Amino acid sequence: MKKTLKSTLPEKEHGTVDGLFRNCRRFSAFSCLLKARSESSVLRMLLSGMVLLVPMLSAAVFEKPAIAARSVERPNVIFLMTDDQRWDTLGCMGNDAIETPNLDRLGREGLIFDNMFVTTSICCTNRACVLTGQYGRRHGIWRFGQNMTPAQLSQTYCGVLKASGYMTGFIGKYGVGKPPAQLFDMNGAWPGQGHYFVKVQGEHPIRFSFDPKAAGKKRHLTSVMGDQVLEFLDQCEPGKPFNLSVSFKAAHVQDSYNLADRPFQPDPKLEATLYNDQLIPRPRTARDEYFQRLPEFLKNSEARMRWAVRFWGPARYQESVKGYYRLISGVDRQVGRILEKLKQSGLADNTVIIFTGDNGFFLGEHGMAGKWFPHEESIRVPLIIYDPRLPKSKRGRRCSEMALSIDIAPTICELAGIDPPTGMQGKSLVPLLDGQATNWRHEWFYEHLFVHPRIPVNEGIRTDRWKYMRFEVDPVWEGLYDLSKDAGETRNLTGDPNYKDVLTEMRQKIISWRQRAK
């Protein structure tokens, strides 16, 4: 009899998570072909191996040599997402202080995106952006606890892959209301933030509770999630592709306004061994002079309140950043376990791994903490795509084109040989993964319409060179920065007459983008 993977949470506070592997009927090649909605869908499925008719096709059909060079089987896709991890917190992103050997290895053997951004820097909205491939203005998720409709769920990458015959699973923080059990063959998702230390009440299947008073062995959540991934892989059916989404709580702070609480809570094993003898340098813009340049509404914002808890002095700064780094290193160790399990299971050669973060994070820059705003620290995240089916000449590269969180869903769809739903607004990254010359974006739109008394509504335009910010306060506040000369966004050019035309252009762009994003 098949094992089940189950995690139990206290119903009152967190809801209940039931992990369940359901017997999924296999899709024959013929039935998959019948489900194609267009001739282009059929062609993509042929090229990705959904229907093994390659001998019947002429060489002229293969317009994308790199895709044709991949395995004829539909690939497995594992999507790994961390929480609040900014782009420069990996060794492969130039950070010499942090230890992330397994993710660095994925980078060396895959494609690193040096310019990956989120279109909204808050978890509930951007997680919906990732799932749907849509801007927040289109999917409409702007509140914690807000659910997507059944129609929306069916058009997420999870829904589309499940309908095409993929086994689907989700482990970790769901972040968009109540986790939809019908979307996943294995539902190990949970709502809310949860806690870093859980009580494990059973193994094989794994069951745990966030209730500190519950019976069971106390363990760190990140390693428990790693166990869940391995158990999922044990349940995969030979010959049936799977899509597993893993959403770590790390490296999110354990929110509190109490100065006595520890904001970042890594596994004690890592706390005993990592970063104790290091002094983490503070960012240049963490100096008070840069805080003093902020407008008054930012000086009194939620970002400053959270700075006062997390980074208020040199000792607290070291404690917090080292804790943050340890949480990321803890995820890296689970990535290493996943890679080894894929190798042992014979799945490694046909499993694509995508790794990114749900939004960035201020580490004291401009005297702030948190995210929400259009600054680089808040909106820029890591992105690595590892596809073992690519020829070696296509691996180990870096990509400078601007990728967005709304690009994840169409990318996963195309990797699976499926046409992305027409409602997706992002672009598939597969052409960049394949090293094809392509006409890529040179600007994009940022929006943060989440309502909070100390987080003002804000929007922005980010181009290859310029950053424009607009905060809906009274009066409206604008920022204009030349990133080619001012990567730290320290000199606001809105009052400089030499940049009047650029400012006018950005104002026009944001009006246009508001409509395009709907």
C-alpha angles and dihedrals in degrees: 000000000000119000120235128220112225137173120185123204130182106275097214098057107021109014124239126290117202117188111207133171109207124198104254119198114237118250112230118222089250095053091048089052091052090054093058111114099203143016089256089055090054092049092050091050091049091052093046093049102254087129118029100219098122095128089060094056125084120233089249090072093067100084093157108056094184092056092046089052091062125093115289090231121091105258127241111239124209114188114197120190129180125199123246094350112152122212099256099057099094129081090234089056092060100269107138094182101059125076113223105142097157096049089044088055091053087052093050091051098037140033121294117204108211093190110046119149141177120233091217123023103217126087105239096048098039093046087056088049090054094048097044103030087231138121116251091251088064103041093038100214105146103138135068110251094024112138128215116238121252088252091054092047091053089058097050118103088254092053094045094049092045091052090051094056104271121140104236132204139172126197125183138002109010096185100188104089120282115358108251107236092196092062097060133055085204113033110192093148125124133193126237127016101299120193134279096238119058138175112243108212101176144005131214088048100031115226125179142167133213089211106109089206094056121109119255144073116312112236140161113265096228094061092044089055088051088055090051092054091052091049090051090052090051089058098051115120117235111255095012115108119228138202115204122184116197117190113187122204087217131128094020116118118245093246117235139137091211112109090208093061123090109242097199118042115188129176107287089230090064092042089059095051112028133076097343094127095040130096109212109216117236117236117260092240092053088083116109093245090070093048089053090058092063121101115256095255090060092045087058097038131116088261091064093045090055091046087059089059100040109029107019097129142010095266093045090048092055092046093050099043093045089050090049091050092048091054090053091047087051090057089048090057090054090050087056090053091049092051092050092048092051089052094048092047095051091242099109098092095057103035121100115204122203119189127187144132129253094231142336129264138220113236093192098301110153087004093290142121132195123034132254099116129092096251117124093247089058102043106034121088138168122267127187124171116192116190112174090192092069118097114257090251089065096050132080094040136133125223123209097187116111112258124190137206089246088062094067098077098049089044093055090047093052092045087056091050094251129129108244112243112268091242093066111105099190126089126242112251092208094101089056090045089053092049094242122158106248140168099249133185121279097186140024142183128252122200134179111176096158108133117231129144093235100032108070119211108261142177137185150182120227119192131170088274111012137062119196121185129188124187119194098226130124105294101021112250122214133190128194122187134179101220092191089067103019111039090163092059094232103137117063109207099189092104095046111101090208089071099042093113092050090050091050091050092051092050089053092047094054092053090052094045093053088065096041091053094057 
